[in-house]
């Protein structure tokens, strides 16, 4: 029996694998994979929920295949193989790789064959990282709203692929998507909601995200256009919130509150936990993802089925019609957030949310309103009356607990601001071929730059470095702008009670 057949039942050693006739044939067939890259890939691999001893690999194929994963601490020297699983066409299958060593970079290779075939073939090698030890230096990256449903307006497929290639070059430990990446608004507007239709929205993104997801663990932040929201829940099992929630967890291995990660443990009928807010520690940094949409009883930013709007001024007409005190993290999430930030001894603290209060335009311009800042639009301090069981508004809580950077999407622009020692960082659109600075007028301070690209963060014991990496298609490049250029760079030193910038450079 070959080692690959034995691997259906037990973990096998690399030496046995290399002695296998089937594996020798596999190596002889080695060639670029049909799933190597790009939106036409027949395979996509997404890594997710890494811990100190495990990681999940999600595989999606356009056809029925059998697959297994070989992996080890030295790329090419595969010490362990997973069980073989059958992946049916367009149905993700997950491989739980464990036990792993902490603070280690692993190499892996996916082996695939058509169902019933004898020989496997090699897909391109990948790598993944387990939890970093304190004192480590590492990188992570993130993008703002990709909005693939808005082709020609703020989305271009070739530019999106270019951004994904740029991200993949630096092989960050993980990648954040800040929301509005899986819009189901048009399905709602056309009364065409179904699980299969929503699934197609999520599957479409995997052909691009597989370009980075095979080497960087992916984390999703819930946005308003996902419509995974409390206001959409009803007594039917096929409402927009449940359909979106199922697709998110089906196509992407999101963290659950199981020990390494803390977060939302509330069960939603017909869905289970939405896995919308969660936190974990990596190296010297605490990462915290929060969400308004699953916890606000009202539509937070737009009514279901509305395509959205692009106001050009800081007075967002939709946000101004809403009762911002009805927009909420909810008691359970707030108290979890307070405990998470207060008890963490991490040197760096990063908080991620689709937007301040989940609605409006701007960063610090919105930070004093509602439960985020405690005031109403007229400047009245209503926090004690509106949130009597909360200790502090969210912004003041972040100040008190030493949050380093608050990251948001929603505004489709790069904007860096600072308030009370906290950097408010809005993330650029990764695929806007109009290269605009949408909603620039909403930002009355800070550095504001146009699209497109992504942010690359380098976290070291003594400093955090932020780089805005621009994306340009070959035809867009000029003498002054080339793909991969650093449009803005700033750094934040380790602090004892205050934040300051050691360097800050930006180019238009």
C-alpha positions as CSV (number, residue, x, y, z in Angstrom):
1,X,0.0,0.0,0.0
2,X,1.4,3.4,-0.9
3,X,1.9,6.1,1.7
4,X,-0.8,8.2,0.0
5,X,-3.3,5.4,0.6
6,X,-2.1,4.9,4.1
7,X,-2.6,8.7,4.6
8,X,-6.3,8.1,4.5
9,X,-6.0,6.6,8.0
10,X,-2.8,7.8,9.7
11,X,-0.1,10.5,9.5
12,X,2.9,9.3,7.5
13,X,6.5,10.3,7.5
14,X,8.2,12.1,4.6
15,X,10.6,9.3,4.1
16,X,7.8,6.9,3.5
17,X,6.1,9.3,1.1
18,X,9.3,9.8,-0.9
19,X,9.6,6.0,-1.2
20,X,6.1,5.7,-2.6
21,X,5.9,4.8,-6.4
22,X,2.7,6.9,-6.5
23,X,4.5,9.9,-5.2
24,X,7.5,9.4,-7.5
25,X,5.0,9.5,-10.4
26,X,3.5,12.6,-8.9
27,X,6.8,14.4,-8.9
28,X,7.5,13.4,-12.4
29,X,4.3,15.1,-13.5
30,X,5.1,18.3,-11.6
31,X,4.2,21.4,-13.7
32,X,2.4,24.7,-13.2
33,X,-1.0,24.0,-11.8
34,X,-4.4,24.9,-13.3
35,X,-5.0,26.5,-9.9
36,X,-1.9,28.6,-9.9
37,X,-3.4,32.1,-10.0
38,X,-6.1,34.4,-11.3
39,X,-9.8,34.5,-11.7
40,X,-9.9,31.6,-14.2
41,X,-8.3,29.2,-11.6
42,X,-9.9,25.8,-11.3
43,X,-8.8,25.6,-7.7
44,X,-8.6,28.1,-4.9
45,X,-6.9,27.7,-1.5
46,X,-7.8,29.9,1.4
47,X,-6.0,29.7,4.8
48,X,-7.8,30.8,7.9
49,X,-8.1,30.8,11.7
50,X,-4.4,30.1,12.5
51,X,-3.5,29.4,16.1
52,X,-0.4,28.4,18.0
53,X,-0.9,24.8,17.0
54,X,-3.3,24.6,14.0
55,X,-4.5,26.2,10.8
56,X,-7.4,25.5,8.5
57,X,-7.0,25.1,4.7
58,X,-10.2,25.6,2.6
59,X,-10.1,24.1,-0.9
60,X,-12.6,25.0,-3.6
61,X,-12.6,23.3,-7.0
62,X,-14.7,23.7,-10.1
63,X,-14.8,19.9,-10.6
64,X,-14.9,16.8,-8.4
65,X,-11.5,15.9,-7.1
66,X,-9.7,14.0,-4.4
67,X,-7.0,15.9,-2.5
68,X,-4.7,15.8,0.5
69,X,-2.1,18.1,1.9
70,X,1.6,17.4,2.7
71,X,3.4,19.8,4.9
72,X,6.4,20.4,7.1
73,X,8.7,22.9,8.7
74,X,11.1,22.9,5.7
75,X,9.5,23.7,2.3
76,X,9.9,20.7,0.1
77,X,10.7,18.4,3.1
78,X,7.1,17.2,3.8
79,X,7.0,15.5,7.1
80,X,3.2,15.0,7.5
81,X,0.3,14.3,5.2
82,X,-3.4,14.8,5.8
83,X,-6.1,12.4,5.1
84,X,-7.4,12.3,1.5
85,X,-10.8,14.1,1.1
86,X,-13.2,14.4,-1.8
87,X,-14.0,17.9,-2.9
88,X,-17.2,18.1,-4.9
89,X,-17.5,20.8,-7.6
90,X,-18.1,24.3,-6.1
91,X,-18.4,22.9,-2.6
92,X,-15.5,24.0,-0.2
93,X,-13.8,21.3,1.9
94,X,-11.7,22.1,4.9
95,X,-8.4,20.5,6.0
96,X,-7.6,21.0,9.7
97,X,-3.8,20.8,9.9
98,X,-2.6,20.0,13.4
99,X,-0.7,19.6,15.7
100,X,1.7,22.3,14.6
101,X,4.6,24.0,16.3
102,X,4.1,27.5,17.6
103,X,6.1,30.4,16.1
104,X,6.9,28.5,13.0
105,X,6.7,28.9,9.2
106,X,5.5,25.8,7.5
107,X,5.6,24.8,3.8
108,X,2.9,22.7,2.3
109,X,1.8,21.2,-1.0
110,X,-1.7,20.3,-2.1
111,X,-2.0,17.0,-4.0
112,X,-5.0,16.5,-6.3
113,X,-6.4,13.9,-8.7
114,X,-9.7,13.4,-10.4
115,X,-12.0,11.1,-8.6
116,X,-11.2,7.5,-9.4
117,X,-7.7,8.3,-10.9
118,X,-4.6,6.5,-9.6
119,X,-2.0,9.3,-9.6
120,X,-1.9,12.6,-7.8
121,X,-0.5,15.8,-9.2
122,X,1.2,18.7,-7.4
123,X,-0.3,22.1,-7.0
124,X,2.0,25.1,-6.3
125,X,3.7,25.1,-3.0
126,X,2.4,27.4,-0.3
127,X,3.4,28.5,3.2
128,X,1.7,29.4,6.5
129,X,2.6,30.9,9.8
130,X,1.6,29.8,13.3
131,X,1.2,32.2,16.2
132,X,4.3,34.5,16.5
133,X,6.1,34.6,19.8
134,X,6.4,37.9,21.8
135,X,9.3,40.0,20.5
136,X,8.8,38.8,16.9
137,X,8.7,41.1,13.8
138,X,6.0,40.2,11.2
139,X,3.8,41.8,8.6
140,X,0.1,41.8,7.9
141,X,-1.8,43.6,5.2
142,X,-5.3,44.8,4.4
143,X,-7.6,46.4,1.8
144,X,-10.7,48.5,1.8
145,X,-13.9,47.8,0.0
146,X,-13.4,45.9,-3.2
147,X,-17.0,46.2,-4.5
148,X,-16.7,43.8,-7.5
149,X,-20.4,44.5,-8.3
150,X,-19.4,48.1,-9.3
151,X,-17.3,47.3,-12.4
152,X,-16.4,50.4,-14.3
153,X,-17.2,52.6,-11.3
154,X,-14.7,51.6,-8.7
155,X,-13.7,48.1,-9.6
156,X,-11.6,46.7,-12.4
157,X,-10.7,43.0,-12.5
158,X,-7.2,43.4,-13.9
159,X,-6.4,46.0,-11.3
160,X,-7.7,43.7,-8.5
161,X,-5.5,40.9,-9.7
162,X,-2.6,43.3,-9.7
163,X,-3.2,44.2,-6.1
164,X,-3.4,40.6,-5.2
165,X,-0.1,39.9,-6.8
166,X,1.4,42.9,-5.0
167,X,0.2,41.5,-1.7
168,X,1.4,38.0,-2.4
169,X,5.0,39.2,-3.0
170,X,5.5,40.1,0.7
171,X,3.7,37.0,2.0
172,X,2.1,38.6,5.1
173,X,1.1,36.5,8.0
174,X,-2.5,37.4,7.3
175,X,-4.8,39.7,5.2
176,X,-7.8,41.7,6.3
177,X,-10.8,42.5,4.1
178,X,-12.6,45.5,5.6
179,X,-16.0,44.7,4.3
180,X,-18.3,45.5,1.3
181,X,-16.6,42.7,-0.6
182,X,-19.6,40.4,-1.0
183,X,-22.6,42.7,-1.8
184,X,-25.9,41.0,-2.2
185,X,-27.9,44.3,-2.7
186,X,-28.8,43.5,-6.3
187,X,-30.1,40.1,-5.3
188,X,-32.3,41.7,-2.7
189,X,-33.5,44.5,-5.1
190,X,-34.4,42.0,-7.8
191,X,-36.0,39.6,-5.3
192,X,-33.6,37.0,-6.5
193,X,-32.3,35.9,-3.1
194,X,-31.4,32.2,-2.7
195,X,-28.5,30.4,-1.1
196,X,-27.0,29.4,-4.4
197,X,-27.2,33.0,-5.7
198,X,-25.5,34.3,-2.5
199,X,-22.9,31.5,-2.7
200,X,-21.9,32.6,-6.2
201,X,-21.1,36.1,-4.8
202,X,-18.7,34.6,-2.3
203,X,-17.3,32.0,-4.6
204,X,-16.4,34.8,-7.2
205,X,-14.1,36.5,-4.7
206,X,-12.2,33.2,-4.0
207,X,-10.7,33.2,-7.5
208,X,-8.9,36.4,-6.7
209,X,-8.3,35.9,-3.0
210,X,-6.8,32.5,-3.7
211,X,-3.8,34.4,-5.1
212,X,-2.9,35.4,-1.6
213,X,-5.0,33.0,0.5
214,X,-2.6,30.1,-0.1
215,X,0.2,31.9,1.8
216,X,-1.6,34.4,4.1
217,X,-4.5,33.6,6.5
218,X,-7.6,35.6,5.6
219,X,-9.8,37.5,8.0
220,X,-13.2,39.1,7.0
221,X,-14.7,42.2,8.5
222,X,-18.5,42.5,8.0
223,X,-19.6,45.5,5.9
224,X,-23.0,47.1,5.3
225,X,-23.5,45.7,1.8
226,X,-23.0,42.2,2.9
227,X,-26.4,42.5,4.7
228,X,-25.4,40.0,7.3
229,X,-27.3,42.0,9.8
230,X,-29.8,41.7,12.7
231,X,-32.3,44.0,10.9
232,X,-32.7,41.4,8.2
233,X,-33.6,38.5,10.5
234,X,-37.1,37.1,10.5
235,X,-38.7,33.8,11.2
236,X,-37.9,32.4,7.8
237,X,-34.7,30.3,7.2
238,X,-33.9,32.0,3.9
239,X,-33.7,35.7,4.9
240,X,-30.8,37.8,3.7
241,X,-28.9,37.7,7.0
242,X,-28.9,34.0,7.3
243,X,-28.1,33.4,3.6
244,X,-25.1,35.7,3.9
245,X,-24.0,34.4,7.2
246,X,-24.0,30.8,5.9
247,X,-22.0,31.8,2.8
248,X,-19.4,33.6,4.8
249,X,-18.7,30.6,7.0
250,X,-19.1,28.1,4.2
251,X,-16.5,29.7,1.8
252,X,-14.1,31.2,4.4
253,X,-12.7,29.6,7.5
254,X,-13.6,32.3,10.0
255,X,-12.5,32.2,13.7
256,X,-14.8,30.8,16.4
257,X,-14.6,31.6,20.1
258,X,-12.9,28.4,21.0
259,X,-10.0,29.4,23.3
260,X,-7.3,30.9,21.1
261,X,-9.8,33.3,19.8
262,X,-12.4,35.0,21.9
263,X,-15.5,36.6,20.4
264,X,-19.2,36.2,19.6
265,X,-20.6,33.0,21.1
266,X,-24.3,33.9,20.6
267,X,-26.3,31.5,18.5
268,X,-28.6,32.7,15.8
269,X,-31.5,30.5,14.7
270,X,-30.8,28.7,11.4
271,X,-27.2,29.9,11.5
272,X,-25.3,29.4,14.7
273,X,-22.6,31.9,15.7
274,X,-22.1,34.5,13.0
275,X,-18.4,34.7,13.9
276,X,-18.6,38.5,13.3
277,X,-16.4,39.8,16.2
278,X,-13.3,38.2,17.5
279,X,-9.8,38.9,19.0
280,X,-6.5,37.2,19.3
281,X,-2.8,37.9,20.2
282,X,0.0,37.5,17.7
283,X,3.6,38.5,18.7
284,X,3.4,41.7,20.6
285,X,0.0,42.7,19.1
286,X,-3.6,42.3,20.0
287,X,-6.0,42.1,17.0
288,X,-9.7,43.0,17.6
289,X,-12.4,42.8,15.0
290,X,-15.8,44.4,15.9
291,X,-19.2,44.6,14.1
292,X,-22.3,46.8,14.3
293,X,-24.4,45.0,11.8
294,X,-25.3,41.8,13.6
295,X,-26.2,43.8,16.7
296,X,-28.2,46.9,15.6
297,X,-31.9,46.4,15.3
298,X,-32.1,49.0,12.5
299,X,-30.4,49.2,9.1
300,X,-27.1,50.8,10.0
301,X,-25.9,52.4,6.7
302,X,-28.4,51.6,4.0
303,X,-31.7,49.8,3.7
304,X,-31.5,46.3,2.2
305,X,-31.4,46.4,-1.5
306,X,-30.0,49.9,-1.8
307,X,-26.9,50.1,-4.0
308,X,-25.5,52.9,-1.9
309,X,-24.4,56.4,-2.6
310,X,-21.1,58.3,-2.9
311,X,-21.7,61.7,-1.2
312,X,-19.1,64.3,-1.9
313,X,-19.4,66.1,1.3
314,X,-18.8,65.3,5.0
315,X,-22.5,65.6,5.7
316,X,-23.7,62.1,4.6
317,X,-27.5,62.6,3.9
318,X,-28.3,58.9,4.7
319,X,-26.4,58.9,8.0
320,X,-28.0,62.1,9.1
321,X,-31.4,60.6,8.8
322,X,-30.6,57.8,11.2
323,X,-30.9,57.7,14.9
324,X,-27.2,57.0,15.7
325,X,-28.1,55.8,19.2
326,X,-30.0,52.9,17.6
327,X,-26.8,51.8,16.0
328,X,-25.0,49.7,18.5
329,X,-22.4,47.0,19.3
330,X,-24.8,45.6,21.8
331,X,-24.2,45.1,25.5
332,X,-22.5,41.7,25.1
333,X,-20.0,42.9,22.4
334,X,-19.2,46.1,24.2
335,X,-18.5,44.3,27.5
336,X,-16.4,41.8,25.6
337,X,-14.5,44.6,23.9
338,X,-13.9,46.4,27.2
339,X,-12.6,43.3,28.8
340,X,-10.4,42.3,25.8
341,X,-8.8,45.8,25.6
342,X,-8.5,46.2,29.4
343,X,-6.9,42.9,30.2
344,X,-4.5,42.7,27.3
345,X,-0.9,43.4,28.0
346,X,0.0,43.6,24.3
347,X,2.4,46.4,23.3
348,X,0.3,47.1,20.2
349,X,-3.5,47.1,19.9
350,X,-5.3,47.2,16.6
351,X,-9.0,47.5,16.2
352,X,-10.8,46.7,12.9
353,X,-14.4,47.7,11.9
354,X,-16.1,48.5,8.6
355,X,-16.6,52.1,9.8
356,X,-17.0,54.3,12.9
357,X,-20.5,53.5,14.0
358,X,-20.9,51.5,10.8
359,X,-22.2,54.5,8.9
360,X,-21.5,58.0,7.8
361,X,-18.4,59.3,6.1
362,X,-15.1,60.3,7.6
363,X,-13.0,59.1,10.5
364,X,-12.4,61.4,13.4
365,X,-15.3,63.5,12.1
366,X,-17.7,60.8,13.2
367,X,-15.7,59.7,16.3
368,X,-17.6,61.9,18.8
369,X,-21.1,60.8,17.9
370,X,-23.4,58.1,19.3
371,X,-21.9,55.4,21.5
372,X,-18.6,55.8,19.8
373,X,-18.0,59.3,21.2
374,X,-21.0,59.9,23.5
375,X,-22.5,63.0,21.9
376,X,-25.4,63.8,19.7
377,X,-25.2,65.9,16.6
378,X,-25.8,69.1,18.5
379,X,-23.0,68.4,20.9
380,X,-25.1,67.2,23.8
381,X,-23.5,64.5,26.0
382,X,-26.1,61.8,26.1
383,X,-23.9,58.8,26.8
384,X,-24.9,58.2,30.5
385,X,-28.6,58.4,29.5
386,X,-28.3,56.2,26.4
387,X,-25.8,53.7,27.6
388,X,-26.2,53.6,31.4
389,X,-24.4,50.2,31.8
390,X,-21.4,51.1,29.8
391,X,-18.3,52.6,31.4
392,X,-17.0,54.8,28.5
393,X,-17.8,55.6,24.9
394,X,-15.9,53.4,22.5
395,X,-13.3,56.1,21.5
396,X,-12.5,56.9,25.1
397,X,-12.3,53.2,25.9
398,X,-9.7,52.9,23.1
399,X,-7.8,55.9,24.4
400,X,-7.8,54.5,28.0
401,X,-6.6,51.1,26.9
402,X,-3.9,52.3,24.6
403,X,-5.2,51.3,21.1
404,X,-2.6,52.0,18.5
405,X,-4.6,52.1,15.3
406,X,-8.3,51.9,14.4
407,X,-8.7,50.6,10.9
408,X,-11.9,51.2,8.8
409,X,-13.1,50.8,5.2
410,X,-16.4,52.1,3.8
411,X,-15.1,55.4,2.4
412,X,-13.1,54.0,-0.5
413,X,-10.1,56.2,0.2
414,X,-6.7,56.2,1.9
415,X,-6.9,58.6,4.9
416,X,-4.7,58.8,7.9
417,X,-5.9,60.9,10.9
418,X,-5.1,61.1,14.6
419,X,-7.3,61.8,17.6
420,X,-6.2,61.6,21.3
421,X,-3.2,59.6,20.4
422,X,-5.1,57.0,18.3
423,X,-4.4,56.8,14.5
424,X,-7.7,56.5,12.5
425,X,-6.7,54.8,9.3
426,X,-9.1,54.5,6.4
427,X,-8.2,51.8,3.9
428,X,-8.0,52.3,0.1
429,X,-10.0,50.4,-2.5
430,X,-7.8,47.7,-4.1
431,X,-9.3,47.9,-7.6
432,X,-10.5,51.4,-8.4
433,X,-9.3,52.1,-12.0
434,X,-10.6,55.6,-11.8
435,X,-7.9,56.3,-9.2
436,X,-10.1,58.7,-7.3
437,X,-10.2,59.8,-3.7
438,X,-13.8,59.1,-3.0
439,X,-15.4,61.0,-0.1
440,X,-12.2,63.2,0.2
441,X,-14.4,66.1,1.4
442,X,-15.5,64.1,4.4
443,X,-12.0,64.3,5.9
444,X,-11.2,67.7,7.3
445,X,-7.7,66.7,8.6
446,X,-4.9,64.3,8.0
447,X,-3.4,62.8,4.9
448,X,-5.9,61.8,2.1
449,X,-4.7,60.0,-1.0
450,X,-6.5,58.5,-4.0
451,X,-7.0,54.8,-4.8
452,X,-5.9,52.1,-5.6
453,X,-3.8,49.6,-3.5
454,X,-3.4,48.0,-0.1
455,X,-1.8,48.7,3.2
456,X,1.3,46.7,4.4
457,X,1.9,46.8,8.2
458,X,5.2,45.8,9.7
459,X,5.0,45.1,13.5
460,X,8.3,45.1,15.4
461,X,8.9,45.2,19.2
462,X,9.8,48.9,19.1
463,X,7.8,50.3,16.1
464,X,4.9,49.8,13.8
465,X,5.4,50.8,10.2
466,X,2.5,51.5,7.8
467,X,3.0,51.6,4.0
468,X,0.4,52.4,1.4
469,X,1.3,50.2,-1.6
470,X,-0.2,51.6,-4.9
471,X,-1.4,49.3,-7.6
472,X,-1.2,50.3,-11.3
473,X,-1.9,48.3,-14.4
474,X,1.0,48.4,-17.0
475,X,-0.9,50.8,-19.2
476,X,-1.5,53.2,-16.2
477,X,2.2,53.5,-15.2
478,X,4.0,56.8,-15.8
479,X,7.4,58.2,-15.1
480,X,6.0,59.4,-11.7
481,X,3.9,56.4,-10.8
482,X,4.8,52.7,-11.0
483,X,3.2,49.6,-9.7
484,X,4.2,48.8,-6.2
485,X,5.3,52.3,-5.3
486,X,5.0,53.4,-1.6
487,X,2.5,56.3,-1.7
488,X,2.6,57.0,2.0
489,X,4.7,55.7,4.9
490,X,4.6,56.5,8.6
491,X,5.7,54.8,11.7
492,X,4.6,54.7,15.3
493,X,7.1,54.1,18.1
494,X,6.5,52.0,21.2
495,X,4.9,54.3,23.7
496,X,4.3,54.9,27.3
497,X,1.1,56.8,27.3
498,X,1.3,58.7,24.0
499,X,1.6,58.0,20.3
500,X,4.0,59.9,17.9
501,X,5.3,59.5,14.4
502,X,9.0,59.0,13.8
503,X,8.5,59.3,10.1
504,X,5.7,60.3,7.8
505,X,6.0,60.7,4.0
506,X,3.3,60.8,1.3
507,X,3.2,61.4,-2.4
508,X,0.3,62.3,-4.6
